[in-house]
């Protein structure tokens, strides 16, 4: 599945995929803690962090840990 840059990765804090990728690439957020400090993503309910922490009825298709893993491997 392909996601647009304006896709909200974190619904609580309204953080988009584009903002997340910018923090990883340009701000060198190479850990979850750094990413959360820079974007606030995953600091409210935590559902966007990983599938195991997703408390929603409909599971998200994209999680912060997966984005970090993919971006750090490129």
Secondary structure, DSSP 8 states (H G I E B T S, - for coil): ----TT-EEETTTTEEHHHHHHHHHTS---SHHHHHHHH-TTSSS-TTT-GGG--SSS--S--HHHHHHHHHH-
